[in-house]
Amino acid sequence: MIPPKDAKRQTENLGPVVACDYCNYGEETLGGVLIGSYAVCGDCTKSSKILEEDFEDKEHIVEIWDKEKTFKENVLEYRKRTTGTEDAIKTIISW
């Protein structure tokens, strides 16, 4: 649904905050993946067996991140590459 033009928008810059969408932690783990819009840390990638052949959502993996870098480094690089900033931007739209 597209919000109306008079919708109220509240935007907050959270800075370079990173959290795994599975466990809410994981900054210092190595590697990780992006599944759709969900960033998954290295530990959750392993425990959820995401990179194994029988993982049911394998076709939704957008990126497999560098195992030589921390999850945080990988997420910040991805944000910078795709949005131009490393910062997490939260926007709430209400009408």
N, CA, C and O atoms as a GROMACS GRO file, in nm:
protein
  380
    1MET      N    1   0.084  -0.118   0.000
    1MET     CA    2   0.000   0.000   0.000
    1MET      C    3   0.088   0.124   0.000
    1MET      O    4   0.184   0.133   0.076
    2ILE      N    5   0.056   0.218  -0.084
    2ILE     CA    6   0.132   0.342  -0.094
    2ILE      C    7   0.068   0.445   0.000
    2ILE      O    8  -0.052   0.470  -0.008
    3PRO      N    9   0.150   0.505   0.089
    3PRO     CA   10   0.093   0.604   0.182
    3PRO      C   11   0.051   0.731   0.108
    3PRO      O   12   0.110   0.765   0.005
    4PRO      N   13  -0.049   0.802   0.160
    4PRO     CA   14  -0.091   0.927   0.097
    4PRO      C   15   0.018   1.033   0.109
    4PRO      O   16   0.108   1.021   0.193
    5LYS      N   17   0.011   1.136   0.026
    5LYS     CA   18   0.113   1.241   0.025
    5LYS      C   19   0.122   1.315   0.157
    5LYS      O   20   0.227   1.367   0.192
    6ASP      N   21   0.011   1.321   0.231
    6ASP     CA   22   0.011   1.394   0.358
    6ASP      C   23   0.050   1.304   0.477
    6ASP      O   24   0.032   1.343   0.593
    7ALA      N   25   0.101   1.186   0.449
    7ALA     CA   26   0.141   1.094   0.555
    7ALA      C   27   0.254   1.154   0.637
    7ALA      O   28   0.341   1.224   0.584
    8LYS      N   29   0.252   1.128   0.765
    8LYS     CA   30   0.355   1.178   0.856
    8LYS      C   31   0.475   1.083   0.850
    8LYS      O   32   0.459   0.962   0.863
    9ARG      N   33   0.595   1.138   0.830
    9ARG     CA   34   0.717   1.060   0.822
    9ARG      C   35   0.810   1.101   0.936
    9ARG      O   36   0.839   1.219   0.956
   10GLN      N   37   0.857   1.001   1.008
   10GLN     CA   38   0.951   1.024   1.116
   10GLN      C   39   1.076   0.941   1.082
   10GLN      O   40   1.070   0.819   1.076
   11THR      N   41   1.189   1.010   1.062
   11THR     CA   42   1.313   0.944   1.024
   11THR      C   43   1.417   0.962   1.133
   11THR      O   44   1.431   1.071   1.190
   12GLU      N   45   1.489   0.855   1.161
   12GLU     CA   46   1.592   0.859   1.264
   12GLU      C   47   1.716   0.789   1.210
   12GLU      O   48   1.708   0.678   1.157
   13ASN      N   49   1.831   0.855   1.224
   13ASN     CA   50   1.959   0.796   1.184
   13ASN      C   51   2.017   0.727   1.306
   13ASN      O   52   2.049   0.792   1.406
   14LEU      N   53   2.031   0.595   1.299
   14LEU     CA   54   2.082   0.517   1.411
   14LEU      C   55   2.233   0.497   1.406
   14LEU      O   56   2.290   0.438   1.497
   15GLY      N   57   2.297   0.548   1.302
   15GLY     CA   58   2.441   0.532   1.289
   15GLY      C   59   2.476   0.392   1.240
   15GLY      O   60   2.391   0.322   1.186
   16PRO      N   61   2.602   0.351   1.259
   16PRO     CA   62   2.648   0.223   1.206
   16PRO      C   63   2.610   0.104   1.295
   16PRO      O   64   2.696   0.021   1.329
   17VAL      N   65   2.484   0.096   1.332
   17VAL     CA   66   2.435  -0.013   1.416
   17VAL      C   67   2.410  -0.136   1.329
   17VAL      O   68   2.353  -0.125   1.220
   18VAL      N   69   2.452  -0.253   1.377
   18VAL     CA   70   2.433  -0.378   1.303
   18VAL      C   71   2.382  -0.484   1.401
   18VAL      O   72   2.436  -0.497   1.511
   19ALA      N   73   2.281  -0.558   1.362
   19ALA     CA   74   2.230  -0.670   1.441
   19ALA      C   75   2.178  -0.777   1.345
   19ALA      O   76   2.118  -0.746   1.243
   20CYS      N   77   2.202  -0.901   1.379
   20CYS     CA   78   2.152  -1.014   1.301
   20CYS      C   79   2.000  -1.017   1.310
   20CYS      O   80   1.943  -0.999   1.418
   21ASP      N   81   1.934  -1.039   1.199
   21ASP     CA   82   1.788  -1.046   1.198
   21ASP      C   83   1.736  -1.177   1.256
   21ASP      O   84   1.615  -1.192   1.273
   22TYR      N   85   1.824  -1.272   1.286
   22TYR     CA   86   1.783  -1.397   1.350
   22TYR      C   87   1.801  -1.388   1.501
   22TYR      O   88   1.708  -1.420   1.576
   23CYS      N   89   1.919  -1.347   1.547
   23CYS     CA   90   1.949  -1.351   1.691
   23CYS      C   91   1.961  -1.214   1.757
   23CYS      O   92   1.968  -1.206   1.880
   24ASN      N   93   1.963  -1.106   1.679
   24ASN     CA   94   1.978  -0.968   1.726
   24ASN      C   95   2.118  -0.936   1.778
   24ASN      O   96   2.138  -0.830   1.838
   25TYR      N   97   2.214  -1.024   1.756
   25TYR     CA   98   2.354  -1.001   1.797
   25TYR      C   99   2.443  -1.026   1.675
   25TYR      O  100   2.406  -0.990   1.564
   26GLY      N  101   2.557  -1.087   1.695
   26GLY     CA  102   2.638  -1.137   1.586
   26GLY      C  103   2.738  -1.044   1.521
   26GLY      O  104   2.802  -1.084   1.424
   27GLU      N  105   2.754  -0.922   1.571
   27GLU     CA  106   2.845  -0.826   1.507
   27GLU      C  107   2.984  -0.881   1.483
   27GLU      O  108   3.042  -0.858   1.377
   28GLU      N  109   3.039  -0.954   1.579
   28GLU     CA  110   3.178  -0.999   1.570
   28GLU      C  111   3.193  -1.138   1.509
   28GLU      O  112   3.306  -1.187   1.498
   29THR      N  113   3.083  -1.203   1.471
   29THR     CA  114   3.096  -1.333   1.404
   29THR      C  115   3.154  -1.310   1.265
   29THR      O  116   3.155  -1.197   1.216
   30LEU      N  117   3.201  -1.414   1.202
   30LEU     CA  118   3.261  -1.401   1.069
   30LEU      C  119   3.163  -1.444   0.962
   30LEU      O  120   3.086  -1.538   0.980
   31GLY      N  121   3.166  -1.372   0.850
   31GLY     CA  122   3.081  -1.408   0.736
   31GLY      C  123   2.938  -1.363   0.753
   31GLY      O  124   2.912  -1.253   0.801
   32GLY      N  125   2.847  -1.449   0.713
   32GLY     CA  126   2.705  -1.418   0.717
   32GLY      C  127   2.646  -1.417   0.577
   32GLY      O  128   2.718  -1.434   0.478
   33VAL      N  129   2.517  -1.397   0.570
   33VAL     CA  130   2.447  -1.394   0.441
   33VAL      C  131   2.336  -1.289   0.445
   33VAL      O  132   2.293  -1.244   0.551
   34LEU      N  133   2.291  -1.253   0.327
   34LEU     CA  134   2.173  -1.168   0.311
   34LEU      C  135   2.068  -1.254   0.242
   34LEU      O  136   2.089  -1.300   0.130
   35ILE      N  137   1.956  -1.276   0.310
   35ILE     CA  138   1.844  -1.354   0.254
   35ILE      C  139   1.730  -1.256   0.237
   35ILE      O  140   1.670  -1.212   0.335
   36GLY      N  141   1.697  -1.224   0.113
   36GLY     CA  142   1.598  -1.119   0.089
   36GLY      C  143   1.651  -0.991   0.149
   36GLY      O  144   1.755  -0.941   0.106
   37SER      N  145   1.581  -0.936   0.248
   37SER     CA  146   1.629  -0.816   0.317
   37SER      C  147   1.677  -0.848   0.459
   37SER      O  148   1.701  -0.757   0.538
   38TYR      N  149   1.693  -0.977   0.491
   38TYR     CA  150   1.736  -1.019   0.624
   38TYR      C  151   1.885  -1.046   0.627
   38TYR      O  152   1.936  -1.129   0.552
   39ALA      N  153   1.956  -0.975   0.715
   39ALA     CA  154   2.099  -0.996   0.736
   39ALA      C  155   2.116  -1.100   0.846
   39ALA      O  156   2.065  -1.083   0.957
   40VAL      N  157   2.189  -1.207   0.815
   40VAL     CA  158   2.205  -1.319   0.907
   40VAL      C  159   2.354  -1.334   0.940
   40VAL      O  160   2.436  -1.347   0.850
   41CYS      N  161   2.387  -1.332   1.070
   41CYS     CA  162   2.527  -1.339   1.112
   41CYS      C  163   2.588  -1.475   1.081
   41CYS      O  164   2.518  -1.570   1.046
   42GLY      N  165   2.719  -1.483   1.095
   42GLY     CA  166   2.791  -1.607   1.067
   42GLY      C  167   2.747  -1.723   1.154
   42GLY      O  168   2.731  -1.834   1.105
   43ASP      N  169   2.726  -1.698   1.284
   43ASP     CA  170   2.684  -1.806   1.373
   43ASP      C  171   2.545  -1.859   1.336
   43ASP      O  172   2.525  -1.981   1.334
   44CYS      N  173   2.451  -1.771   1.307
   44CYS     CA  174   2.316  -1.814   1.269
   44CYS      C  175   2.316  -1.880   1.131
   44CYS      O  176   2.236  -1.970   1.106
   45THR      N  177   2.405  -1.835   1.043
   45THR     CA  178   2.418  -1.899   0.912
   45THR      C  179   2.456  -2.045   0.930
   45THR      O  180   2.402  -2.134   0.865
   46LYS      N  181   2.552  -2.068   1.021
   46LYS     CA  182   2.596  -2.206   1.047
   46LYS      C  183   2.487  -2.286   1.118
   46LYS      O  184   2.454  -2.396   1.074
   47SER      N  185   2.432  -2.233   1.227
   47SER     CA  186   2.336  -2.310   1.306
   47SER      C  187   2.205  -2.335   1.231
   47SER      O  188   2.137  -2.435   1.257
   48SER      N  189   2.169  -2.247   1.139
   48SER     CA  190   2.047  -2.266   1.060
   48SER      C  191   2.074  -2.344   0.932
   48SER      O  192   1.982  -2.373   0.855
   49LYS      N  193   2.200  -2.378   0.910
   49LYS     CA  194   2.242  -2.458   0.793
   49LYS      C  195   2.201  -2.392   0.661
   49LYS      O  196   2.158  -2.460   0.568
   50ILE      N  197   2.214  -2.261   0.656
   50ILE     CA  198   2.170  -2.184   0.540
   50ILE      C  199   2.249  -2.216   0.414
   50ILE      O  200   2.193  -2.213   0.304
   51LEU      N  201   2.377  -2.248   0.427
   51LEU     CA  202   2.458  -2.272   0.309
   51LEU      C  203   2.461  -2.419   0.267
   51LEU      O  204   2.535  -2.455   0.175
   52GLU      N  205   2.384  -2.502   0.332
   52GLU     CA  206   2.377  -2.643   0.293
   52GLU      C  207   2.277  -2.663   0.179
   52GLU      O  208   2.183  -2.585   0.163
   53GLU      N  209   2.299  -2.767   0.102
   53GLU     CA  210   2.219  -2.792  -0.019
   53GLU      C  211   2.069  -2.802   0.007
   53GLU      O  212   1.990  -2.757  -0.077
   54ASP      N  213   2.028  -2.858   0.119
   54ASP     CA  214   1.885  -2.878   0.143
   54ASP      C  215   1.816  -2.761   0.212
   54ASP      O  216   1.702  -2.775   0.256
   55PHE      N  217   1.882  -2.645   0.222
   55PHE     CA  218   1.818  -2.526   0.281
   55PHE      C  219   1.704  -2.482   0.189
   55PHE      O  220   1.725  -2.457   0.070
   56GLU      N  221   1.583  -2.474   0.244
   56GLU     CA  222   1.464  -2.453   0.161
   56GLU      C  223   1.452  -2.315   0.097
   56GLU      O  224   1.383  -2.302  -0.005
   57ASP      N  225   1.515  -2.212   0.152
   57ASP     CA  226   1.506  -2.078   0.094
   57ASP      C  227   1.633  -2.039   0.020
   57ASP      O  228   1.662  -1.920   0.006
   58LYS      N  229   1.708  -2.135  -0.028
   58LYS     CA  230   1.836  -2.110  -0.095
   58LYS      C  231   1.822  -2.009  -0.210
   58LYS      O  232   1.912  -1.928  -0.233
   59GLU      N  233   1.710  -2.014  -0.282
   59GLU     CA  234   1.692  -1.923  -0.396
   59GLU      C  235   1.675  -1.777  -0.353
   59GLU      O  236   1.683  -1.687  -0.437
   60HIS      N  237   1.651  -1.752  -0.224
   60HIS     CA  238   1.635  -1.616  -0.175
   60HIS      C  239   1.765  -1.556  -0.121
   60HIS      O  240   1.766  -1.441  -0.077
   61ILE      N  241   1.874  -1.632  -0.125
   61ILE     CA  242   2.003  -1.578  -0.080
   61ILE      C  243   2.050  -1.475  -0.182
   61ILE      O  244   2.072  -1.507  -0.299
   62VAL      N  245   2.066  -1.351  -0.135
   62VAL     CA  246   2.108  -1.241  -0.221
   62VAL      C  247   2.260  -1.234  -0.226
   62VAL      O  248   2.319  -1.214  -0.332
   63GLU      N  249   2.324  -1.249  -0.110
   63GLU     CA  250   2.470  -1.243  -0.101
   63GLU      C  251   2.520  -1.338   0.007
   63GLU      O  252   2.455  -1.357   0.110
   64ILE      N  253   2.636  -1.395  -0.019
   64ILE     CA  254   2.709  -1.470   0.082
   64ILE      C  255   2.831  -1.385   0.113
   64ILE      O  256   2.910  -1.354   0.024
   65TRP      N  257   2.846  -1.347   0.241
   65TRP     CA  258   2.951  -1.252   0.275
   65TRP      C  259   3.084  -1.317   0.308
   65TRP      O  260   3.093  -1.435   0.342
   66ASP      N  261   3.188  -1.236   0.296
   66ASP     CA  262   3.327  -1.275   0.316
   66ASP      C  263   3.349  -1.332   0.456
   66ASP      O  264   3.322  -1.264   0.555
   67LYS      N  265   3.398  -1.454   0.465
   67LYS     CA  266   3.424  -1.519   0.594
   67LYS      C  267   3.552  -1.468   0.660
   67LYS      O  268   3.582  -1.506   0.774
   68GLU      N  269   3.626  -1.383   0.592
   68GLU     CA  270   3.747  -1.322   0.649
   68GLU      C  271   3.714  -1.190   0.719
   68GLU      O  272   3.801  -1.131   0.783
   69LYS      N  273   3.590  -1.144   0.707
   69LYS     CA  274   3.546  -1.019   0.767
   69LYS      C  275   3.436  -1.047   0.867
   69LYS      O  276   3.365  -1.147   0.857
   70THR      N  277   3.422  -0.956   0.964
   70THR     CA  278   3.314  -0.972   1.060
   70THR      C  279   3.180  -0.943   0.993
   70THR      O  280   3.173  -0.876   0.890
   71PHE      N  281   3.075  -0.994   1.055
   71PHE     CA  282   2.940  -0.967   1.008
   71PHE      C  283   2.917  -0.816   1.000
   71PHE      O  284   2.860  -0.768   0.903
   72LYS      N  285   2.962  -0.743   1.102
   72LYS     CA  286   2.944  -0.597   1.102
   72LYS      C  287   3.015  -0.534   0.983
   72LYS      O  288   2.956  -0.450   0.914
   73GLU      N  289   3.139  -0.572   0.958
   73GLU     CA  290   3.212  -0.516   0.843
   73GLU      C  291   3.138  -0.544   0.713
   73GLU      O  292   3.125  -0.456   0.628
   74ASN      N  293   3.089  -0.668   0.697
   74ASN     CA  294   3.016  -0.705   0.576
   74ASN      C  295   2.888  -0.625   0.559
   74ASN      O  296   2.858  -0.578   0.449
   75VAL      N  297   2.812  -0.609   0.667
   75VAL     CA  298   2.685  -0.533   0.658
   75VAL      C  299   2.712  -0.386   0.626
   75VAL      O  300   2.644  -0.327   0.542
   76LEU      N  301   2.811  -0.327   0.693
   76LEU     CA  302   2.842  -0.186   0.667
   76LEU      C  303   2.888  -0.165   0.524
   76LEU      O  304   2.852  -0.065   0.461
   77GLU      N  305   2.968  -0.257   0.471
   77GLU     CA  306   3.010  -0.247   0.330
   77GLU      C  307   2.891  -0.259   0.236
   77GLU      O  308   2.881  -0.186   0.138
   78TYR      N  309   2.799  -0.352   0.267
   78TYR     CA  310   2.680  -0.369   0.185
   78TYR      C  311   2.595  -0.242   0.186
   78TYR      O  312   2.550  -0.196   0.081
   79ARG      N  313   2.572  -0.185   0.303
   79ARG     CA  314   2.494  -0.061   0.312
   79ARG      C  315   2.558   0.051   0.231
   79ARG      O  316   2.490   0.121   0.156
   80LYS      N  317   2.690   0.068   0.248
   80LYS     CA  318   2.762   0.175   0.178
   80LYS      C  319   2.748   0.157   0.027
   80LYS      O  320   2.726   0.254  -0.046
   81ARG      N  321   2.763   0.034  -0.019
   81ARG     CA  322   2.756   0.003  -0.162
   81ARG      C  323   2.615   0.025  -0.218
   81ARG      O  324   2.600   0.070  -0.331
   82THR      N  325   2.512  -0.006  -0.140
   82THR     CA  326   2.376  -0.001  -0.193
   82THR      C  327   2.300   0.128  -0.161
   82THR      O  328   2.207   0.164  -0.233
   83THR      N  329   2.340   0.199  -0.054
   83THR     CA  330   2.266   0.320  -0.017
   83THR      C  331   2.354   0.446  -0.011
   83THR      O  332   2.302   0.557  -0.006
   84GLY      N  333   2.486   0.428  -0.012
   84GLY     CA  334   2.576   0.542  -0.004
   84GLY      C  335   2.615   0.579   0.138
   84GLY      O  336   2.696   0.670   0.157
   85THR      N  337   2.560   0.511   0.238
   85THR     CA  338   2.594   0.537   0.377
   85THR      C  339   2.601   0.405   0.454
   85THR      O  340   2.532   0.309   0.421
   86GLU      N  341   2.684   0.403   0.557
   86GLU     CA  342   2.692   0.286   0.645
   86GLU      C  343   2.584   0.291   0.753
   86GLU      O  344   2.562   0.192   0.823
   87ASP      N  345   2.520   0.404   0.768
   87ASP     CA  346   2.423   0.424   0.876
   87ASP      C  347   2.293   0.347   0.855
   87ASP      O  348   2.246   0.330   0.742
   88ALA      N  349   2.236   0.302   0.967
   88ALA     CA  350   2.103   0.242   0.966
   88ALA      C  351   2.002   0.357   0.976
   88ALA      O  352   2.007   0.436   1.071
   89ILE      N  353   1.913   0.366   0.882
   89ILE     CA  354   1.812   0.472   0.879
   89ILE      C  355   1.675   0.408   0.903
   89ILE      O  356   1.634   0.318   0.830
   90LYS      N  357   1.606   0.456   1.006
   90LYS     CA  358   1.473   0.404   1.038
   90LYS      C  359   1.371   0.511   1.001
   90LYS      O  360   1.382   0.626   1.044
   91THR      N  361   1.272   0.473   0.921
   91THR     CA  362   1.164   0.565   0.883
   91THR      C  363   1.030   0.502   0.922
   91THR      O  364   1.001   0.388   0.885
   92ILE      N  365   0.951   0.578   0.996
   92ILE     CA  366   0.818   0.534   1.032
   92ILE      C  367   0.719   0.624   0.960
   92ILE      O  368   0.726   0.747   0.971
   93ILE      N  369   0.627   0.564   0.887
   93ILE     CA  370   0.526   0.639   0.813
   93ILE      C  371   0.390   0.607   0.873
   93ILE      O  372   0.353   0.491   0.888
   94SER      N  373   0.317   0.712   0.908
   94SER     CA  374   0.183   0.690   0.964
   94SER      C  375   0.084   0.786   0.897
   94SER      O  376   0.119   0.896   0.856
   95TRP      N  377  -0.040   0.739   0.888
   95TRP     CA  378  -0.147   0.823   0.834
   95TRP      C  379  -0.279   0.784   0.891
   95TRP      O  380  -0.381   0.844   0.857
   0.00000   0.00000   0.00000
